Amino acid sequence: VHFVLCLEGACDPAVERVVERAAEMGISVRRVAERQLRRLLPHGTQSQVLALEGPGPGASLAEVMQRPEVVWMLVGCGYSGNVGYAIRSAEVSGAAGIVVASDFDRTERRDCLRYGMRVDRFFPVHFADAAESLALARAAGRTVVAVEDVGNDAPWQVDLSGPLLIVIGGEEAGIPKSVLAEADYVVRVPMNGFLPSFNLQAAMAIVMGERLRQTQPTTHTSRD
């Protein structure tokens, strides 16, 4: 456990003991409003305390690649705002981590994290080389899925449920050919308009949504 959120105000004694124990162990504890805590809980559940587990924000890239969840990689992106929004979306979708393979300097990297609402406090964000990241993904047994306009399949025509490395290219040049050649699948988000592509975050969100659809339990609601 790397981080604990607890309902502000008086909590059940058992919850307070958990929070005290977490603080004694050096785990960061934060008191939050009921609305904020409820938004983070699984749908339909209630709790006064919530813990963040997983690889932790300081996990190495090799450790991240060993996780069962998806890992995203952004290659050649030039706008820190776009990257920041993508980082935030990756964390919200439940990814194991995200790799940013772009030539950002220190200030631009800081801007990426700022636009991402500093989710790097809870979530591994790695500014790393694309080739190195691909090698680590392969070593971990991940399937590589590229999202590019040269693909033949829509996202819903490909199995996105396993341990994947999903690659998204930059705003102008897209995914480099050397990286694209390493992909097991290349998917294309259908487009019907005149402009040549979706915004980076929009394309990423469409693929994220499809992966969540494929991996979430299906529930049926009947109405009389």
N, C-alpha and C positions, 0 to 999 in steps of 0.2 A: 504494500500500500504506500502510495507516494503523497496522497493529498486527501484530506477529510473535510467535508462540508457538513455543518451542523446547523439546525434550526436556531435562529437567534431567540433569546429569551429563555425561560425555564423549560427544561426538557426532562424526560423521564430519568430517574436515578441511574438506571442501567445504561442509558445513552450517555449520561454525563461521565460515567466510569470509563466507557469506551473512549470518549474524547480526551479525558485526562490521561489515559494510558497511551493514546496516540501522541499526545504532546510530550510525555515523558520519553518516548522513543525517538523524538526529533522529527516526527511527521508534521507537516504544515497543517494547521487547523484554521478554518475560516467560518465565522457565523454569518448566515445569510437569511434573507427573508423567506417566508413560507412559499411565496410565489416562485422565487428563483429555484428553490430546492425541488418544488413539484415539477417544474419544467425539465429537470434533469433525471427524474425517476422514470423507470419503465411505466408505460401507460397502464393505468388502473391500479397502481401500487401506492402505498403510503409508507413513509418513514421519516424519522426526525434526523437521520444521519445518513451520509452517503460517502463512500470511499472510492478513490480513483486507483485502480490497479492496472497491471499491464507492464509494458517495457519501461515506462517512465520517460520523462522528457530528456534525460541524460543517456538513454540507451544508445549503444553504438549502432551503426548501420547494419553490421552483421547480425546483431541481436534483433533488430527490427525485422530483418528479412526472415528470421526464423519463426516469427509470429504467424498465426493462422489467418489473420485479417489481410485485406488488400493493402498494398503499398502503391502510392502514386509517385510518378516522376514527371516533373516539368522540365522540358529541354529547350534551351534557347529563348526563353521568355525575356522580353526586354523591359517590361513595365512592372515596377514593384507593387503598384496598386493591384494589378491583375493577379500577381503571384500571392499577395497577401490574402485576397478574397479566396483564392484557391486553397491556400493553407487552412483557412478557417473552415471551408466546406469539407475538406478531407477529414478534419477532426470531428466535425458534426456527424459525418456519415459513418464513423466508427472505424476508420482506417488505422492500421498499425503505425503508420508514419508517412512522411512525404519527403521526397528528394527534389531539391532545386538545383538543376544542372545548368546554370547560367553564369555569365561573367559579371557578377555583381560585386562592387567594392563594399567595404565595410558599412558605409552610410546607406547604400541601397539595400543591403541585407537587413539593416536595422529598420528601414522603411517597410520592407516586406513583412516583418514581424509586427510592426505597428499597425499596418493595414489588416493584418490577420488577428487583431484584437489580442495579441500576445498569447495565443493558444500554445505557443512553445513552452509556456509554464507547465502545461499538462501533457504535452504531446511531442514526440520526436520530430524535429525539423532538421534536415541535413542539407547543407550546401555542399554538394559533392560532384565528382566527375561522373558523366553518364556511363562510360565504359566500365569503370570500377563498380558502379551500382548494378549494371547488368550482370557482371560476373558474380557478384554476391547473390543476386536474385537466382541465377542459374544454380549456384552451389546449394542454395536452400530449396531447390526443386520448384521454383515458381514458374508459372506460365506467363509469358510476356504478351500483353495485348496493347497494340498501338491504336490510337484514335487519329485517323487521318483521312483526307478526302479521296485518297486512292484506294480505300478499302472497298471490298465487294459485299460485305455483310453489315446489316444494321446491328446495333448492340443487342437487341432482343433475339437475334439469330445465332448468338454465340453464348456458350456456357461461361457465365461470369461469376459462378458461385465458389470457385476454388481459391487457393492462395495465388494471387495474381500480382504482377507488377504492371500497372496500367500507365502507359506513356502518353503524354499530351505535348504537342509541339508549341513553338512560339507563335506570336501573333502574325508574323509576316512570312517567315521562311518555313514554318511547320517543323516536322520531325526530320532531322538530318538522315540522309540515305543510309549512312553507316549504322545508325540506331534502328531505322526501319527494317533493315535487313535481318536484325536479330529477333524480330517479333514472330511469335507463333501465329498470331492472328492480327489482322488489320481491319478494324471496324470503321464504318463511315456513318456519321449521323446524317440522316436524310435532310435535304434542304430544298425548298421550293422557291425561294426568293431570288432576287437578282444579285445581291451581294454574295461574295465568294465563300463566306464562312460565318459560323456563329462566333460570338465572343468566346474567349477561352473558358470563362467560368460557366457559360451556358452549355457548351459542349460537354464540359466535365460534369455538370449537374445532371444532364440527360443520362450519361453513362452511370453515374452514381445511383440515380434513381432506379435504373434497370437492374443494377446489381442488388440493391436493397429489395426490389420486387422478387428477384430470384432466390434470395437467401432468407427472407422473412417468412414466418409461418402464415399460411393463408387462413383467414377467418371469414366466416359467412354470417351475415346478419339477416334474420328473417323478420318480416313485418306482416302483421295481420291486416 
